[in-house]
Amino acid sequence: MSKPLLLLESPWAGITLLSTSKNKDGDLVDLVIEQINTTAQKQLGYLGIAEGKKYSQVFPLSPELLALYHTVLDTRTPVEYQLCLPFEGKDIWWRNRCFMYNNDWLVVISENVTAVKKMEADIQEKNNLLQAMNEELQAVNEELQSANEELQAQIEELKAKDKVILAYKEFERLLETLPQLVWTTNPYMTAGKSMYINHRWYAYTGLPADKDFTDIYRECVPVAQQEALQEHWQHCMATHEDFEREILLRRHDGEYRWHISKAIYAPDTNHWVGTFTDIHERKRAAQELSEKNKQLLLINTDLDNFIYTASHDLKSPIVNIEGLVIALTKRLTANYSLDDEQNRILSMIAASINRLKATITNLTEIAKIQKEDTPKEIISVSNLLEEVTTDLAKLMEDKQVVLHKKLAADKIALAPKNMRSIIYNLLSNAIKYHSPERQPVVVIETRREENFMLMSVTDNGIGMAPQHVKKLFTMFKRFHTHVEGTGIGLYIVKRIVENAGGKIEVESTLDVGTKFIVYLPY
């Protein structure tokens, strides 16, 4: 292969023409410098005769660089790379381009790009500086944004507080229209005071307007009450529980009058609102009522004792009278032939004695109901109803009574004898006061209604007029004299039901029928 023309000299570009040096196996092991210009020799730091020498003798040939050259030889593809080499006492950056020439020679052209590299470094440094400045400006902007948001929040808070203060002032104006004595803690210090009181305080107590709530409290509330009230107030302040106490307050005329003092905590506005309401007349009336109730209780107790004693003391004389009448009747009927009028008189005497005995028995029962505290049991209404219907079987058969049972609820906690008395009296009344115009029909129904067992007894009997319904449960009150009775049965039923915490109602229409409704608590 023939060598090309001599390479050009250039102060900016080093040019080197290389041939290959291979081993016996044909592997590239080095390069041989065929031609090299002065600039290239300076780049390599070799000032002797370089032509004909191996490249590795002039410049350290690293495995990476040798592999790069090998790639160009194998692929015939130009490559470009950069190196930093000492040149004339300075570190100089060189951009090297390596390519094949005439398919035999390897040409390496090196250009000094130090200025470009420096410019790039300057640009990068400035870019880094700009980036840092930009980040710093961004941080400052974020701080300003945060400060602005905080300022805006403070402005909104102040606006909201202004609205609350205006609303509180309006609230104070409304309090002036109330008839009660009103006080509030004052979180917004309107009028420069920590507590607000309406002007009724000054009119009521007669104190001057420069007195505050603490002054009024100390001067108008008895000292004996102040310590306990203060202790309770501190407790409510700590727990935010409602405050309520009865307090004596001195009026402008010097009279101490009872007031109910109430206060509640408003968490939304963090303050208390309290009122003083004059209850002096009401409290005095309550005390008078309490005294009257005590007197009535004593009277009722005495009356119950009298009834119990009287009924007990009357039994023996009545039994004696009954025995004497029976003996007299036997003697007369044995010795004399009595006419109808005489027999009728004796029968009337016997009937009167029986009514008197029944009345005494009922009075005794009433006294027992008043005095006894019979323990409750879980009982079955259906079982008790069977017992009562057995007792009344003869009467029901004589009157041809049709009885319907609709027992949706069965169990109830009550004294068995009391429940039996309720069923017996209501069912026997429904039978006794039947209408002669139709066959007696009685419906007994139970069901649960909220916290009560509801039991109703409905008949198609003679009924009663509306004006009689209100007096139906009065002791000894009877509206139908054609039926025997003492007028105590329904009174006993009402007392039993009310003592159990229930109630009894009645609906009746004359010549249609009557319905008794009993409510017994579960």
C-alpha positions in Angstrom: 0.0 0.0 0.0 1.3 3.5 -0.9 1.5 6.2 1.7 -0.6 9.3 1.3 0.7 12.8 1.0 2.4 14.5 4.0 -0.1 15.7 6.6 -0.8 19.4 7.0 0.6 21.4 9.8 -2.0 23.1 12.0 -1.6 24.8 15.4 -5.1 23.8 16.3 -5.4 20.3 15.0 -3.1 17.3 15.5 -3.2 14.8 12.7 -1.8 11.3 13.0 -1.6 8.5 10.3 -1.5 5.1 11.8 -1.0 1.5 10.4 -1.8 -1.7 12.3 0.6 -4.0 14.1 -0.8 -7.5 14.5 0.6 -10.7 16.0 1.0 -14.0 14.2 -2.6 -14.8 14.8 -3.7 -11.6 13.1 -4.9 -9.9 16.3 -4.3 -6.1 16.7 -1.7 -5.6 19.4 -0.5 -2.0 18.5 -0.5 0.8 16.0 2.5 2.2 14.1 2.9 5.9 13.5 3.3 6.4 9.8 3.0 10.2 9.8 2.3 12.8 12.5 2.3 16.6 12.5 4.0 18.8 15.1 0.8 19.7 16.9 0.0 16.0 17.3 3.5 15.3 18.7 3.1 18.1 21.2 -0.3 16.7 22.2 1.4 13.3 22.8 4.3 15.0 24.6 6.9 13.3 22.4 9.4 15.7 20.6 11.6 13.0 19.1 11.2 11.3 15.8 7.9 9.5 16.1 7.4 8.2 12.6 8.0 4.5 12.3 7.6 4.0 16.1 4.8 2.0 17.7 2.1 4.2 19.1 2.5 2.7 22.5 6.1 3.8 22.7 5.0 7.4 22.2 1.7 7.5 24.1 0.3 5.0 26.7 -2.2 2.9 24.7 -4.9 1.9 27.2 -7.0 -1.2 26.5 -10.1 1.0 26.1 -8.4 3.2 23.5 -7.0 0.1 21.7 -10.5 -1.4 21.6 -11.9 1.8 20.2 -9.4 1.8 17.3 -10.1 -1.9 16.8 -13.8 -1.1 16.4 -13.1 1.5 13.7 -10.9 -1.0 11.9 -13.5 -3.8 12.1 -16.6 -1.8 11.3 -15.0 1.0 9.1 -17.2 3.3 11.2 -15.8 6.7 12.4 -15.8 7.4 16.1 -15.4 10.5 18.2 -14.0 10.8 21.8 -12.5 13.4 24.1 -9.3 13.4 26.1 -7.7 15.8 28.5 -3.9 16.0 28.1 -1.2 18.3 29.4 -0.1 20.7 26.7 2.5 23.5 27.1 2.0 23.4 30.9 -1.8 23.4 30.8 -4.5 20.8 30.7 -6.0 20.9 27.3 -9.2 19.2 26.2 -8.9 17.5 22.8 -11.8 16.2 20.6 -10.5 13.2 18.6 -12.1 11.9 15.5 -10.9 8.5 14.2 -11.7 7.1 10.8 -10.3 4.8 8.0 -8.4 6.3 5.1 -8.2 4.3 1.8 -9.3 1.3 3.8 -5.8 0.8 5.0 -4.9 3.7 7.2 -6.3 4.9 10.5 -6.4 8.7 10.7 -6.8 10.5 14.1 -7.5 14.2 14.1 -7.4 16.0 17.4 -8.8 19.5 17.8 -8.3 21.7 20.8 -11.7 22.2 22.4 -10.6 23.6 25.7 -12.3 26.9 25.1 -15.5 25.1 24.2 -15.2 23.0 27.3 -14.5 26.0 29.4 -17.5 27.8 27.9 -19.6 24.7 28.6 -18.3 24.6 32.1 -19.1 28.3 32.5 -22.5 27.8 31.1 -23.1 24.8 33.4 -21.9 26.8 36.4 -24.2 29.6 35.5 -27.0 27.2 34.9 -26.3 25.7 38.3 -26.3 29.2 39.8 -29.5 30.1 38.0 -31.0 26.8 39.3 -30.0 27.5 42.8 -31.3 31.1 42.5 -34.5 29.7 41.1 -34.9 27.2 43.9 -34.2 30.0 46.4 -36.8 32.2 44.7 -39.2 29.3 44.8 -38.6 28.8 48.5 -39.1 32.5 49.1 -42.2 32.4 47.0 -43.6 29.5 49.0 -42.8 31.3 52.3 -44.6 34.4 50.9 -47.5 32.2 49.9 -47.6 30.6 53.3 -47.4 34.0 55.0 -50.1 35.3 52.7 -52.4 32.4 53.6 -51.7 32.9 57.3 -52.5 36.5 57.0 -55.6 35.8 55.1 -56.7 33.3 57.8 -56.0 35.9 60.4 -58.1 38.4 58.5 -61.0 35.9 58.2 -60.7 35.1 61.9 -60.9 38.8 62.7 -63.9 39.1 60.4 -65.6 36.1 62.1 -64.7 37.5 65.5 -66.2 40.8 64.6 -69.4 39.1 63.5 -69.5 37.1 66.7 -69.0 40.2 68.8 -71.8 41.9 66.8 -74.0 38.9 67.4 -73.1 38.8 71.1 -74.1 42.5 71.4 -77.4 41.7 69.7 -77.7 38.8 72.1 -77.2 41.2 75.0 -79.9 43.5 73.6 -82.3 40.6 73.5 -81.5 39.6 77.1 -82.7 43.1 78.2 -86.2 42.1 77.0 -86.5 39.0 79.2 -88.4 39.1 82.5 -85.8 37.0 84.3 -82.6 38.2 85.8 -79.9 37.2 83.3 -76.1 37.0 83.4 -73.5 35.7 81.0 -69.8 35.4 81.1 -68.4 37.8 78.5 -65.5 36.3 76.4 -65.5 39.4 74.1 -65.2 41.9 77.0 -68.0 44.1 75.6 -68.3 47.3 77.6 -64.9 46.3 79.1 -66.5 43.8 81.5 -65.8 40.1 82.0 -69.5 39.4 82.9 -72.7 40.8 81.5 -76.0 41.3 83.5 -79.2 42.8 82.2 -80.6 45.9 83.9 -83.4 44.0 85.7 -80.8 43.1 88.2 -80.4 46.7 89.3 -84.2 47.3 89.4 -84.7 44.1 91.4 -81.9 44.5 93.9 -82.0 48.3 94.1 -78.2 48.4 93.7 -76.5 51.1 91.6 -75.5 50.4 88.0 -71.8 50.5 88.8 -72.1 47.2 90.7 -71.1 44.1 88.8 -72.4 40.5 89.2 -69.8 39.7 91.9 -70.9 42.7 94.0 -74.6 41.7 93.7 -73.8 38.1 94.6 -71.8 39.1 97.7 -74.4 41.7 98.9 -77.7 40.0 98.0 -77.0 36.2 98.5 -76.9 35.0 102.2 -73.4 34.2 103.4 -74.6 30.8 104.6 -75.3 29.8 101.0 -72.3 31.3 99.2 -69.7 28.7 100.0 -71.8 25.7 98.8 -72.9 27.7 95.7 -69.3 28.6 94.9 -68.1 25.0 95.3 -70.9 23.8 92.9 -70.1 26.5 90.4 -66.4 25.6 90.3 -67.4 22.0 89.7 -69.7 23.0 86.8 -66.9 25.3 85.4 -64.5 22.3 85.3 -67.0 19.7 83.9 -69.3 22.0 81.8 -72.3 20.4 83.5 -75.5 22.5 83.8 -75.7 24.6 86.9 -79.0 24.5 88.8 -79.6 25.6 92.4 -82.4 27.2 94.5 -81.0 30.5 95.9 -82.3 33.2 98.3 -81.8 36.7 96.7 -82.5 39.9 98.5 -85.0 42.2 96.8 -84.8 46.0 96.8 -87.2 46.1 99.8 -84.9 43.9 101.9 -87.0 40.7 101.6 -85.1 37.5 100.7 -87.0 35.6 98.1 -86.4 32.2 96.6 -85.1 31.9 93.1 -84.2 29.1 90.8 -80.7 29.7 89.3 -79.9 27.9 86.1 -76.8 28.2 83.8 -75.7 26.3 80.7 -72.3 26.3 78.9 -72.2 27.2 75.2 -69.2 25.4 73.7 -69.4 27.2 70.4 -68.8 30.6 71.9 -67.0 29.4 75.1 -69.3 31.2 77.5 -72.0 30.6 80.1 -75.5 31.9 80.2 -77.5 31.9 83.4 -80.9 33.1 84.7 -82.5 33.8 88.1 -86.2 33.2 88.2 -88.4 34.2 91.2 -90.1 31.1 92.6 -90.9 32.4 96.0 -94.7 32.2 95.7 -94.5 28.9 93.9 -92.2 27.5 96.6 -94.4 28.8 99.4 -97.4 27.2 97.7 -95.5 23.9 97.3 -94.7 24.0 101.0 -98.3 24.6 101.9 -99.4 21.8 99.6 -96.8 19.5 101.2 -98.2 20.3 104.6 -101.8 19.6 103.4 -100.6 16.4 101.8 -99.1 15.3 105.1 -102.4 16.2 106.8 -104.4 14.3 104.2 -102.1 11.3 104.6 -102.7 11.3 108.3 -106.5 11.6 107.7 -106.4 8.8 105.2 -104.4 6.7 107.6 -106.9 7.4 110.4 -109.8 6.7 108.0 -108.2 3.4 106.9 -107.7 2.4 110.5 -111.3 3.4 111.3 -112.7 1.4 108.4 -110.6 -1.6 109.3 -111.5 -1.4 113.0 -115.1 -0.7 112.3 -115.5 -3.5 109.8 -113.8 -5.9 112.3 -115.8 -4.7 115.3 -119.1 -4.9 113.3 -118.6 -8.5 112.3 -119.5 -10.0 115.7 -122.8 -8.0 116.2 -123.9 -8.8 112.6 -123.2 -12.5 113.1 -125.2 -12.4 116.4 -128.1 -10.6 114.7 -128.0 -13.1 111.9 -128.1 -16.0 114.4 -131.0 -14.4 116.3 -132.9 -13.8 113.1 -132.4 -17.4 112.0 -133.5 -18.7 115.5 -136.5 -16.4 115.4 -137.5 -17.6 112.0 -137.2 -21.2 113.0 -139.3 -20.6 116.2 -142.0 -18.7 114.3 -142.2 -21.2 111.5 -142.4 -24.1 114.0 -145.1 -22.6 116.2 -147.1 -20.4 113.8 -148.3 -20.4 110.3 -146.9 -17.3 108.8 -148.6 -15.4 106.0 -146.9 -14.1 102.8 -146.3 -10.7 104.2 -144.6 -12.0 107.3 -142.4 -14.3 105.2 -141.6 -11.4 103.0 -140.5 -9.3 106.0 -138.3 -12.1 107.3 -136.7 -12.5 103.8 -136.0 -8.7 103.7 -134.4 -8.8 107.1 -132.1 -11.7 105.9 -131.3 -9.9 102.7 -130.4 -6.7 104.6 -128.1 -8.7 106.9 -126.4 -10.3 103.9 -125.9 -6.9 102.2 -124.5 -5.5 105.5 -122.1 -8.5 105.8 -121.0 -8.0 102.1 -120.4 -4.3 102.8 -118.3 -5.0 105.8 -116.3 -7.6 103.9 -115.7 -5.1 101.1 -114.6 -2.4 103.5 -112.2 -4.9 105.0 -110.9 -5.6 101.5 -110.4 -1.9 100.8 -108.5 -1.4 104.0 -106.3 -4.4 103.1 -105.6 -2.9 99.7 -104.6 0.4 101.3 -102.3 -1.2 103.8 -100.8 -4.3 102.2 -97.7 -4.3 100.0 -98.4 -7.7 98.3 -95.3 -9.0 96.5 -95.7 -9.3 92.7 -95.4 -12.6 90.8 -95.3 -13.5 87.2 -98.8 -14.8 86.6 -100.8 -16.2 83.7 -104.0 -14.2 82.8 -105.4 -17.2 81.0 -105.1 -19.4 84.1 -106.7 -16.9 86.4 -109.5 -16.4 83.8 -110.2 -20.1 83.9 -110.5 -20.0 87.7 -112.9 -17.0 87.6 -115.1 -18.6 84.9 -115.2 -21.8 87.0 -116.4 -19.7 90.0 -119.0 -17.9 87.8 -120.0 -21.0 85.8 -123.5 -21.3 87.4 -124.3 -17.6 86.8 -123.0 -17.8 83.3 -125.0 -20.9 82.6 -128.2 -19.3 84.0 -127.8 -16.2 81.9 -126.6 -18.2 78.8 -123.5 -16.0 78.5 -121.3 -16.4 75.4 -117.6 -15.7 76.3 -114.9 -14.9 73.7 -111.2 -14.9 74.7 -108.6 -13.1 72.7 -105.5 -13.3 74.8 -102.5 -12.0 72.7 -100.6 -11.2 75.9 -100.7 -13.6 78.9 -97.9 -13.0 81.4 -97.9 -10.0 83.9 -96.1 -9.2 87.1 -98.8 -8.6 89.8 -100.1 -10.0 93.0 -102.3 -13.0 91.9 -105.2 -12.2 94.3 -105.2 -8.6 92.9 -105.3 -9.7 89.3 -108.0 -12.2 90.1 -110.1 -9.5 91.8 -109.8 -7.3 88.6 -111.0 -10.1 86.3 -113.7 -11.3 88.7 -115.3 -7.9 89.2 -115.2 -6.9 85.5 -116.5 -10.2 84.3 -119.2 -10.5 87.0 -120.4 -6.9 86.3 -120.6 -7.7 82.5 -122.9 -10.6 83.3 -125.0 -9.0 86.0 -125.7 -5.9 83.9 -126.7 -7.8 80.8 -129.6 -6.7 78.6 -132.8 -8.7 78.9 -133.4 -7.9 75.2 -130.5 -10.1 73.9 -128.2 -13.0 74.7 -125.2 -11.8 76.8 -121.9 -11.7 74.9 -118.7 -10.8 76.7 -115.3 -10.4 75.0 -112.1 -10.5 77.1 -109.0 -9.3 75.1 -105.4 -8.8 76.1 -102.5 -7.4 74.1 -99.2 -5.5 74.6 -99.2 -1.8 74.0 -95.8 -0.1 74.5 -94.9 -0.8 78.2 -98.3 -1.9 79.2 -100.5 -5.0 79.1 -103.9 -3.8 77.9 -106.9 -5.9 79.0 -110.4 -5.0 77.9 -113.7 -6.5 78.9 -116.5 -5.7 76.5 -120.2 -6.6 76.9 -123.5 -5.9 75.0 -125.4 -5.2 78.2 -127.6 -2.3 79.2 -124.8 0.3 79.2 -125.1 3.6 80.9 -125.7 7.3 80.3 -122.6 9.6 79.7 -123.2 11.6 82.9 -122.9 8.4 85.0 -119.5 7.3 83.5 -117.5 9.9 85.5 -119.0 8.7 88.8 -118.7 5.0 88.0 -115.7 4.3 90.3 -117.0 6.2 93.3 -117.3 4.1 96.5 -120.9 2.8 97.1 -122.1 4.4 93.9 -124.8 2.4 92.1 -126.9 3.4 89.0 -129.0 0.2 88.7 -131.0 -0.8 91.7 -132.5 -3.9 90.1 -129.2 -5.7 90.4 -127.8 -6.6 93.8 -124.5 -5.1 94.7 -122.6 -2.8 97.1 -121.1 -0.4 94.7 -117.6 -1.2 95.9 -116.3 -3.7 93.3 -115.3 -1.1 90.7 -113.8 1.1 93.3 -111.6 -1.8 94.4 -110.5 -2.5 90.8 -109.5 1.1 90.3 -107.5 1.2 93.5 -105.7 -2.0 92.6 -104.9 -0.8 89.1 -103.7 2.6 90.2 -101.6 1.2 93.1 -99.9 -1.0 90.4 -99.0 2.1 88.4 -101.7 1.6 85.7 -105.0 3.1 84.8 -108.5 2.1 83.9 -110.8 3.6 81.3 -114.5 3.0 80.4 -116.5 3.5 77.2 -120.3 3.0 77.5 -123.4 3.6 75.4 -126.8 3.3 76.9 -128.6 0.1 75.7 -125.6 -0.9 73.6 -122.9 -2.0 76.0 -119.9 -1.2 78.0 -116.1 -1.6 77.6 -113.6 -1.5 80.4 -110.0 -1.0 79.4 -107.2 -1.8 82.0 -103.6 -0.7 81.5 -101.1 -2.6 83.7 -97.4 -1.9 83.5 -95.0 -4.6 82.5 
